[in-house]
Amino acid sequence: MQGLFLEGLFLQASLIFALGAQNIFVLESGLKKQHPLPVSFVCFFCDLLLIMLGVAGAGTLFSAFSQLKIIIGVIGVFFLVRYGLCKIFQKTETLDEEKEDLLERTLKRSVILAVTFSILNPHAYLDAFILIGGYSTKYELLADRFLVGFGAACFSLIWFLFLSSASSYMKPLFSNAKSLRIITTTSGIVLLFLSFQLGQDVYGWIMDGPHSEILVKAVPFPQSPGLIYTAILY
């Protein structure tokens, strides 16, 4: 039982380290002290939901209806572009200048953004449904697959808490308007770059059409994660 949990833990560890919009948002929430703990747990619960759906077999539905991936991708591109531009052109305020009541009002907004960054990311579905869900099918018992999925979700929580807490050591950077401007602008540029990459993926999915499903269905899921990584080309 412990081995299954650790399998999921290490599998997610190999997927989550990549620089993505969700990781950037969690890191920024910690840096600016904008409700980092609620943001971390919301992102964790979103990952937990997607992963559990994946190990329960939702990947089959996701593969059968490739239009879902395209729709989520298009929405994700527009969201990343809008949020990235807002980061670049927003008014710069240091932590010392921010009002406490403003931070209180942004709790709801922070939660909504955390859900948005977690859900409007088609690569999250590919990770949860195809990679983790597909890998878990090597086990016949549903309870074993859920244990693998829970291990994967737990690493998400560990990672998000690490990002939000470790970022507190960079707080002095956000007390200086110039350094804050550089960090905020850089964050916006990275988000725009990610939106461009996602846009390329979505374009590829649209051009592939029905053939994109073949790549997913051709993956021999009861294999090692390494084979799964090399088999899915999107």
C-alpha positions as CSV (number, residue, x, y, z in Angstrom):
1,M,0.0,0.0,0.0
2,Q,2.8,2.4,0.9
3,G,4.5,1.5,-2.4
4,L,1.5,2.5,-4.4
5,F,1.3,5.9,-2.6
6,L,5.0,6.5,-3.3
7,E,4.6,5.5,-7.0
8,G,2.0,8.2,-7.4
9,L,4.1,10.7,-5.4
10,F,7.2,10.3,-7.5
11,L,5.2,10.2,-10.8
12,Q,3.6,13.6,-10.0
13,A,7.1,14.9,-9.0
14,S,8.3,14.2,-12.5
15,L,5.4,16.1,-14.0
16,I,4.9,19.2,-11.8
17,F,8.4,20.7,-11.8
18,A,7.9,22.3,-15.2
19,L,7.4,26.1,-15.2
20,G,3.7,26.6,-15.8
21,A,1.1,29.2,-15.3
22,Q,-0.3,27.5,-12.2
23,N,3.2,27.3,-10.5
24,I,3.8,31.0,-11.4
25,F,0.5,32.0,-9.8
26,V,1.2,30.1,-6.6
27,L,4.7,31.5,-6.4
28,E,3.4,35.1,-6.9
29,S,0.6,34.6,-4.3
30,G,3.3,33.7,-1.8
31,L,5.6,36.5,-2.8
32,K,2.8,39.1,-2.4
33,K,1.3,37.5,0.6
34,Q,-2.0,37.3,-1.2
35,H,-3.6,34.4,0.6
36,P,-0.9,31.8,-0.2
37,L,-2.3,29.0,1.9
38,P,-5.9,29.2,0.5
39,V,-4.4,29.4,-3.0
40,S,-2.1,26.4,-2.4
41,F,-5.0,24.3,-1.0
42,V,-7.4,25.3,-3.8
43,C,-4.8,24.3,-6.4
44,F,-4.3,21.0,-4.5
45,F,-8.0,20.2,-4.5
46,C,-8.3,21.0,-8.2
47,D,-5.4,18.7,-8.9
48,L,-6.9,16.0,-6.6
49,L,-10.2,16.2,-8.4
50,L,-8.6,15.9,-11.9
51,I,-6.3,13.1,-10.8
52,M,-9.0,11.1,-9.1
53,L,-11.2,11.5,-12.2
54,G,-8.2,10.3,-14.3
55,V,-7.6,7.2,-12.3
56,A,-11.3,6.5,-12.3
57,G,-11.2,6.3,-16.1
58,A,-12.1,9.8,-17.3
59,G,-9.2,9.7,-19.7
60,T,-11.3,7.5,-22.0
61,L,-13.9,10.2,-22.3
62,F,-11.3,12.9,-22.8
63,S,-9.7,10.8,-25.6
64,A,-13.0,10.1,-27.2
65,F,-14.0,13.7,-27.4
66,S,-10.9,15.6,-28.5
67,Q,-13.0,18.8,-28.9
68,L,-13.1,19.2,-25.1
69,K,-9.3,19.5,-25.1
70,I,-9.5,22.1,-27.9
71,I,-12.2,24.2,-26.2
72,I,-10.4,24.2,-22.9
73,G,-7.2,25.1,-24.7
74,V,-8.7,28.1,-26.6
75,I,-10.2,29.5,-23.4
76,G,-6.9,29.0,-21.6
77,V,-5.0,30.9,-24.3
78,F,-7.3,33.9,-24.0
79,F,-7.1,33.8,-20.2
80,L,-3.3,33.7,-20.2
81,V,-3.1,36.5,-22.7
82,R,-5.4,38.7,-20.7
83,Y,-3.8,38.0,-17.4
84,G,-0.3,38.4,-18.8
85,L,-1.1,41.8,-20.3
86,C,-2.7,42.9,-17.0
87,K,0.5,41.9,-15.2
88,I,2.7,43.9,-17.6
89,F,0.5,47.1,-17.6
90,Q,-0.8,47.1,-14.0
91,K,0.0,49.9,-11.6
92,T,3.0,49.0,-9.5
93,E,2.5,49.0,-5.7
94,T,5.0,47.8,-3.1
95,L,3.9,45.7,-0.2
96,D,4.2,48.6,2.1
97,E,1.7,50.6,0.0
98,E,-1.0,47.9,-0.2
99,K,-4.0,48.3,2.0
100,E,-5.1,45.5,4.4
101,D,-8.7,45.9,3.3
102,L,-7.7,45.4,-0.3
103,L,-6.0,42.1,0.5
104,E,-9.1,41.0,2.3
105,R,-11.3,41.8,-0.7
106,T,-8.9,39.8,-2.9
107,L,-9.5,36.5,-1.1
108,K,-12.4,35.6,-3.3
109,R,-10.5,36.8,-6.4
110,S,-7.4,34.8,-5.4
111,V,-9.5,31.6,-5.0
112,I,-11.2,32.2,-8.4
113,L,-7.9,32.7,-10.1
114,A,-6.4,29.6,-8.4
115,V,-9.3,27.5,-9.8
116,T,-9.0,29.2,-13.2
117,F,-5.2,28.6,-13.5
118,S,-5.8,24.9,-12.4
119,I,-8.8,24.1,-14.6
120,L,-8.2,26.1,-17.8
121,N,-5.0,24.2,-18.5
122,P,-5.4,21.3,-21.0
123,H,-2.0,20.0,-20.1
124,A,-3.3,19.4,-16.6
125,Y,-5.9,17.1,-18.0
126,L,-3.3,15.3,-20.1
127,D,-1.2,14.8,-17.0
128,A,-4.1,13.8,-14.8
129,F,-6.2,11.8,-17.3
130,I,-3.6,10.4,-19.7
131,L,-0.4,10.1,-17.8
132,I,-1.4,9.5,-14.2
133,G,-4.7,7.9,-15.0
134,G,-3.2,5.8,-17.8
135,Y,-0.3,4.7,-15.6
136,S,-2.7,3.6,-12.8
137,T,-4.5,1.2,-15.1
138,K,-1.7,-1.3,-14.6
139,Y,-3.5,-2.1,-11.3
140,E,-6.8,-3.9,-11.6
141,L,-8.3,-2.8,-8.2
142,L,-9.9,0.6,-8.3
143,A,-8.7,1.1,-4.7
144,D,-5.1,0.6,-5.8
145,R,-5.5,3.1,-8.6
146,F,-7.0,5.7,-6.2
147,L,-4.0,5.2,-3.9
148,V,-1.6,6.0,-6.7
149,G,-3.7,9.0,-7.6
150,F,-3.8,10.2,-4.0
151,G,0.0,9.9,-3.8
152,A,0.3,12.1,-6.9
153,A,-2.1,14.7,-5.5
154,C,-0.2,14.8,-2.2
155,F,2.9,15.8,-4.0
156,S,1.0,18.6,-5.6
157,L,0.1,19.9,-2.1
158,I,3.7,19.6,-0.9
159,W,5.0,21.4,-4.0
160,F,2.4,24.3,-3.7
161,L,3.1,24.8,0.0
162,F,6.8,24.8,-0.8
163,L,6.4,27.5,-3.5
164,S,4.3,29.7,-1.4
165,S,6.4,29.4,1.8
166,A,9.8,29.6,0.1
167,S,8.8,32.7,-1.7
168,S,8.5,34.6,1.6
169,Y,12.3,34.9,1.7
170,M,12.0,37.1,-1.4
171,K,9.7,39.6,0.4
172,P,12.4,42.4,0.4
173,L,12.2,42.5,-3.4
174,F,8.5,43.5,-3.1
175,S,9.3,46.4,-0.9
176,N,11.1,48.1,-3.7
177,A,9.0,49.6,-6.6
178,K,11.7,49.1,-9.2
179,S,12.4,45.4,-8.5
180,L,8.7,44.8,-8.2
181,R,8.1,46.3,-11.6
182,I,10.8,44.0,-13.1
183,I,9.3,40.9,-11.4
184,T,5.7,41.7,-12.4
185,T,6.6,42.5,-16.0
186,T,8.7,39.3,-16.2
187,S,5.8,37.3,-14.9
188,G,3.5,38.8,-17.5
189,I,6.0,38.1,-20.3
190,V,6.3,34.5,-19.2
191,L,2.5,34.1,-19.1
192,L,2.3,35.5,-22.6
193,F,5.0,33.0,-23.7
194,L,3.1,30.2,-22.1
195,S,-0.1,31.4,-23.9
196,F,1.9,31.3,-27.2
197,Q,3.1,27.7,-26.5
198,L,-0.5,26.7,-25.6
199,G,-1.8,28.3,-28.7
200,Q,0.6,26.3,-30.8
201,D,-0.5,23.1,-29.1
202,V,-4.2,24.0,-29.7
203,Y,-3.4,24.7,-33.4
204,G,-1.7,21.4,-33.7
205,W,-4.7,19.6,-32.1
206,I,-7.1,21.3,-34.5
207,M,-4.9,20.4,-37.5
208,D,-4.5,16.8,-36.4
209,G,-8.3,16.4,-36.0
210,P,-9.4,12.8,-35.5
211,H,-5.8,11.6,-35.8
212,S,-4.9,13.2,-32.5
213,E,-7.0,10.5,-30.8
214,I,-5.0,7.8,-32.3
215,L,-1.8,8.9,-30.5
216,V,-3.6,8.7,-27.2
217,K,-5.4,5.4,-27.8
218,A,-2.2,3.9,-29.1
219,V,-0.4,4.3,-25.7
220,P,0.1,0.9,-24.0
221,F,-1.0,2.3,-20.6
222,P,0.1,-0.7,-18.4
223,Q,3.7,0.3,-19.0
224,S,6.3,2.4,-17.3
225,P,5.9,6.2,-17.2
226,G,8.9,6.6,-19.4
227,L,7.1,4.8,-22.2
228,I,4.0,6.9,-21.7
229,Y,6.0,10.1,-22.0
230,T,7.5,9.1,-25.3
231,A,4.3,7.8,-26.7
232,I,2.1,10.9,-26.3
233,L,3.0,13.5,-28.8
234,Y,0.8,16.6,-28.7
